[in-house]
Amino acid sequence: MASLFNLVAMTVSSAFGTSTTIPLGSAATINSVTYLSFALSGTTGGTSVDYSILDTGNSEIGTATYTSSNVTLTSRSPTKSTNGGAAIAATSAAIILCSPRAETLGTVQSVGTGNSSQTGLTGGPITISGTLAVSLRTFTNSLAANVTLATIGTYFDGPQVSQDTAGVWFASGNIVCNNTVGANNIFARLTDGTTIVDSGNVAFTTANLRVSIHLSGIFTTPSSNIKIQAMDPGSTSSLIEFNRTGSSRDSTITAFRIG
């Protein structure tokens, strides 16, 4: 992403037409106001910058690379211009500014949820104040059938999502548990298979007493699918239920990327 520097306005040492190299002169004085050169603004050699060219009857904005050794902007690449988006034929009267492009400040996309959605920003981070509506990448999944905790002391997978493994994710979900025999315990945990970020326990005092366990937490670069798992330490009669209410959403997990 191109960098921005304050108060930069420079003359050029000669006309450069549509060349990909812009020969910079000195800090410009415009209407008795003196501006800074790229060097005085803190720009170092090899830095990609946003530039604007203001010339007689023409203008252009784009990106280029500042070269400190011979004071030029190289790899001139216009984004917009009065020449239909192509490079203008710049004269020796041109003034070069370091001014932000809309693409650098960022644009907001309208995106949905699910596997095809993306983070709602392109072009880099937003560093200006204001209100911005962002649609973040989200995943939701519910159990499609009951899961029997068929082995004592073994955790079984409940609802899970196949999210990306990059980034920071907030996950939240719940499972509905039932024990069909009698007094018993069920343990549950929110995990990516490597890290456990939340856990819980319910104690049943009688058979068929259904309880919902809610878990939530934050994962950084999750190693695999984020999921809720459950374990019965004393019997093989417990269940994670998927449709006790008739809505098929009784055991559900949602994860969305926050960083």
MOSULBEL-V463055 format. One record per pair of residues at least 24 apart in sequence whose ideal C-beta (glycine too) atoms are under 6 Angstrom apart, sorted by sequence separation. I is the first residue (numbers start at 0). J is the second residue. If there is no record, write none. Layout:
I;J
I;J
This chain:
57;81
110;134
138;162
112;137
178;203
181;206
187;212
189;214
227;252
8;34
180;206
9;36
179;206
189;216
191;218
6;34
7;35
37;65
59;87
6;35
193;222
225;254
7;37
57;87
191;221
192;222
191;222
192;223
177;209
191;223
7;40
175;209
176;210
191;225
5;40
54;89
4;40
54;90
175;211
52;89
55;92
4;42
173;211
174;212
189;227
54;93
60;100
173;213
188;228
52;93
53;94
187;229
2;46
171;215
185;229
186;230
50;95
51;96
1;47
2;48
185;231
1;48
23;70
51;98
1;49
23;71
169;217
184;232
22;71
48;97
49;99
168;218
183;233
20;71
21;72
49;100
183;234
167;219
185;237
20;73
174;227
21;75
49;103
180;234
170;225
172;227
19;75
180;236
164;221
179;236
178;236
178;237
1;62
177;238
161;224
177;240
159;224
160;225
174;239
175;240
27;94
159;226
175;243
17;86
158;227
156;226
157;227
17;88
16;88
156;228
157;229
15;89
154;228
175;249
175;250
14;90
154;230
174;250
14;91
13;91
172;251
152;232
172;252
11;93
157;239
171;253
148;231
170;254
8;94
9;95
149;235
168;254
169;255
8;96
168;256
169;257
148;237
7;97
166;256
167;257
147;238
167;258
158;250
160;252
162;254
166;258
4;97
145;238
146;239
157;250
158;251
158;252
160;254
145;240
3;99
145;241
144;241
142;241
1;103
141;248
142;250
141;251
139;253
138;254
137;255
135;255
136;256
135;256
0;123
